[in-house]
């Protein structure tokens, strides 16, 4: 087949519901070279600090709703993104997403190559 479809809730969330939710859609969409994830973070919660040095993939984070702080440990900087803004991250950059706002934030995370 030349295409695949998926819904956010097809896979189980890997983040507890009280923190928001995180749904990896790569497998659902049968993507070979591209990771595609939907992340929702409740106000006052944060994602896991990590880098992608081992996988070598760069990532793009796009904010659909809300405001998110992207803490960049290696750059010793925090970038604040609002709805309709995006950031691209090198694989070696250590990053952590923090929702310090008053409302749930929704993001689309894309990474590749895998």
C-alpha positions as CSV (number, residue, x, y, z in Angstrom):
1,X,0.0,0.0,0.0
2,X,1.2,3.5,-0.8
3,X,0.0,5.0,2.5
4,X,-0.9,4.3,6.1
5,X,-3.1,6.1,8.5
6,X,-3.2,6.2,12.3
7,X,-5.0,8.0,15.2
8,X,-3.2,9.5,18.2
9,X,-4.8,6.9,20.4
10,X,-4.0,3.8,18.4
11,X,-0.9,3.1,20.5
12,X,-0.9,3.3,24.3
13,X,0.6,6.4,25.8
14,X,4.0,6.0,27.3
15,X,3.4,8.9,29.7
16,X,1.0,8.7,32.7
17,X,-2.3,10.4,32.0
18,X,-1.9,12.8,34.9
19,X,1.2,14.2,33.2
20,X,-0.5,14.4,29.8
21,X,0.3,11.7,27.3
22,X,2.8,10.6,24.6
23,X,1.9,8.5,21.6
24,X,4.6,7.1,19.3
25,X,3.0,6.7,15.8
26,X,6.1,5.5,13.9
27,X,5.1,1.8,14.1
28,X,1.4,2.5,13.6
29,X,2.2,4.4,10.4
30,X,4.8,1.8,9.4
31,X,7.4,4.5,8.9
32,X,11.0,3.3,8.3
33,X,13.1,6.4,8.4
34,X,11.0,8.9,10.4
35,X,9.7,9.0,13.9
36,X,6.4,10.8,14.5
37,X,5.1,11.4,18.1
38,X,2.3,13.4,19.7
39,X,3.1,14.8,23.2
40,X,0.8,16.5,25.6
41,X,2.2,17.9,28.8
42,X,-0.1,19.2,31.5
43,X,0.8,22.5,33.2
44,X,3.7,22.1,35.6
45,X,5.0,18.9,34.1
46,X,8.2,18.1,32.2
47,X,9.5,15.6,29.7
48,X,12.5,13.4,30.1
49,X,15.9,15.0,29.7
50,X,17.7,13.3,26.9
51,X,19.8,13.6,23.7
52,X,19.8,11.5,20.5
53,X,23.6,11.1,20.3
54,X,23.4,7.3,20.2
55,X,20.7,7.2,17.5
56,X,22.1,10.1,15.5
57,X,18.7,11.5,14.7
58,X,17.8,15.2,14.6
59,X,14.5,16.2,16.0
60,X,11.9,18.9,15.3
61,X,9.4,19.9,17.9
62,X,6.3,21.8,16.7
63,X,3.9,23.4,19.3
64,X,0.3,22.9,18.3
65,X,-1.2,24.5,21.5
66,X,0.2,26.1,24.6
67,X,3.7,27.3,25.5
68,X,6.7,25.1,26.1
69,X,10.2,25.7,27.4
70,X,13.0,23.7,25.7
71,X,15.8,23.6,28.2
72,X,19.1,23.0,26.3
73,X,21.7,21.8,28.7
74,X,24.7,21.9,26.4
75,X,23.9,25.4,25.1
76,X,23.1,26.5,28.7
77,X,19.9,28.1,27.3
78,X,16.2,27.9,27.4
79,X,14.1,28.5,24.3
80,X,10.4,29.3,24.8
81,X,8.1,28.2,22.1
82,X,4.4,29.2,21.6
83,X,1.7,27.7,19.4
84,X,2.7,27.5,15.8
85,X,6.5,27.7,16.5
86,X,9.1,25.0,16.0
87,X,12.7,24.1,17.0
88,X,15.2,21.8,15.3
89,X,17.7,20.1,17.5
90,X,21.0,18.4,16.7
91,X,21.4,14.8,18.0
92,X,24.1,15.7,20.5
93,X,22.1,18.5,22.2
94,X,20.7,17.5,25.6
95,X,17.2,18.7,25.9
96,X,14.2,18.7,28.2
97,X,10.7,20.0,27.6
98,X,9.0,21.9,30.5
99,X,5.4,23.1,30.5
100,X,5.7,26.0,33.0
101,X,2.5,27.6,31.6
102,X,-1.1,27.4,33.0
103,X,-2.6,25.1,30.3
104,X,-1.9,21.8,28.6
105,X,0.6,22.0,25.8
106,X,0.4,19.8,22.7
107,X,3.4,19.1,20.5
108,X,4.2,17.1,17.4
109,X,7.7,15.6,17.6
110,X,9.5,14.4,14.4
111,X,12.8,12.7,14.2
112,X,15.0,11.1,11.6
113,X,16.8,9.4,10.2
114,X,16.1,6.3,12.3
